[in-house]
Amino acid sequence: MPTATRSDAPAPGQARALFRERVDVPTAGWCPGYTQVNLISVPADWAYDVLLFCQRNPKPCPVLDVTDRGAWTTPLAPGADLRTDVPRYRVWENGQLVDEPLDVMDHWRDDLVTFLIGCSFTFESALAEAGVPLRHVEQGRNVAMYRTNRPCRPAGELHGPMVVSMRQIPAGLVETATQVSSLMPAVHGGPVHVGDPAELGIDDLARPDFGDPVRARPGDVPVFWACGVTPQAAVMASKPPFALTHAPGYMLITDALDEHYRVA
Amino acid sequence: MPTATRSDAPAPGQARALFRERVDVPTAGWCPGYTQVNLISVPADWAYDVLLFCQRNPKPCPVLDVTDRGAWTTPLAPGADLRTDVPRYRVWENGQLVDEPLDVMDHWRDDLVTFLIGCSFTFESALAEAGVPLRHVEQGRNVAMYRTNRPCRPAGELHGPMVVSMRQIPAGLVETATQVSSLMPAVHGGPVHVGDPAELGIDDLARPDFGDPVRARPGDVPVFWACGVTPQAAVMASKPPFALTHAPGYMLITDALDEHYRVA
């Protein structure tokens, strides 16, 4: 078991130091108020297609930073090492998951370009402040994520389905959740769907494609947001020769404030 | 004199047809409610730097669409030809303005990638609806635009200063204008500065770097928004071998609704 719990509320730099020391946990609920991000690193000759894919699919893939070739630092998290400071990574070869290490020092290449992409955890603080309960945090679980039947708009060699995160929300609070998240368009914005999962091609909420199943309470309605794991689904579908990503739900915690991504 | 005036309120496709037939006017106030965009085309080997420059400078350079290499169409304006449907273009070689034609058929190249970038005209309908007067439209002029002393974050070979558009706003309506535009982050969002032009390094409001001087009325305050002409300033500073752009204020009018870019 990890020694740090959410109630410790470490600063982002302290959390990253724990993860660098191999604490291996999903980051939902960690460092409330600080922006968590998805990570994907690809060889430089794939970088244009990834950046264009993100531009063409801004709801699932809002880009918050792009490194220069080979760099492992970001202004969003001064002092962070992108090769070690995520709790768990995934290594992809030709679209296949080949490793899930706690750092990527042995996999790093000088030609990698790294994309940091917004995460719906960013609006969770705002949801909580607005009185919207977060079932996955209550249940100590990773958020549930699903591949959908909605294709992203392709870009060059990159294509794949949109991935969504799902939150069970009391019916009377769906409108509040929609309003609060819509004001944060740089981190997925408002929901892409409310209600019947079948309309997104999701057969069984109890069997998410990524993350953990999360139990509904009576009166809850499933609400779906575009998810920054979408680039991983594109990697699986498009099979670039090599990619590194975070493991879903095991995010990079930055020093940026969630509040920074609220437009009003 | 052009045969069409603002009071005709042509549909976007009709306006584009007029411009294709060589009607040569700034587009401020044309087709209210429809999104106008900035255009820049660069050779494919410069496209990554342009896209990354835009990602790193989202206030002045919100990308609304990127074409595939060589394409002159966009889903934002079905039926439009990007080589003819802007009222006036600029042709750049090594950072120098070499021509300002009414179409670019003779300058087109198969290796061009075209970026369509949000324009502050998009929130002008919303400002007008909120009761904020638009002095440049009242005066039948192009909006005034200025180079600033604020450098953009560079990307690869591309660097340059932020350009801003300026609107004279009655002091009592500055807060309204800020709120209304902040809800449209995909088209520059809220102002970057209110008040003293010197803080942006602007010496004389009567001598804009692009567009026309616009007279203030008593009680007006100058309000500055990041401007989609910023990529042109980057072209001038960074000197790519070739680029095409619209002429400042002579925009592509799309079929997208301004409303689409409002987050709440």
Chai-1 contact restraints between the chains, C-beta under 6 A:
chainA,res_idxA,chainB,res_idxB,connection_type,confidence,min_distance_angstrom,max_distance_angstrom,comment,restraint_id
A,Y48,B,Y48,contact,1.0,0.0,6.0,A-B,restraint_1
A,L51,B,L51,contact,1.0,0.0,6.0,A-B,restraint_2
A,L52,B,V66,contact,1.0,0.0,6.0,A-B,restraint_3
A,Q55,B,V63,contact,1.0,0.0,6.0,A-B,restraint_4
A,Q55,B,V66,contact,1.0,0.0,6.0,A-B,restraint_5
A,V63,B,Q55,contact,1.0,0.0,6.0,A-B,restraint_6
A,V66,B,L52,contact,1.0,0.0,6.0,A-B,restraint_7
A,V66,B,Q55,contact,1.0,0.0,6.0,A-B,restraint_8
A,S182,B,V263,contact,1.0,0.0,6.0,A-B,restraint_9
A,S182,B,A264,contact,1.0,0.0,6.0,A-B,restraint_10
A,L183,B,A264,contact,1.0,0.0,6.0,A-B,restraint_11
A,P185,B,P185,contact,1.0,0.0,6.0,A-B,restraint_12
A,P185,B,V263,contact,1.0,0.0,6.0,A-B,restraint_13
A,V263,B,S182,contact,1.0,0.0,6.0,A-B,restraint_14
A,V263,B,P185,contact,1.0,0.0,6.0,A-B,restraint_15
A,V263,B,V263,contact,1.0,0.0,6.0,A-B,restraint_16
A,A264,B,S182,contact,1.0,0.0,6.0,A-B,restraint_17
A,A264,B,L183,contact,1.0,0.0,6.0,A-B,restraint_18
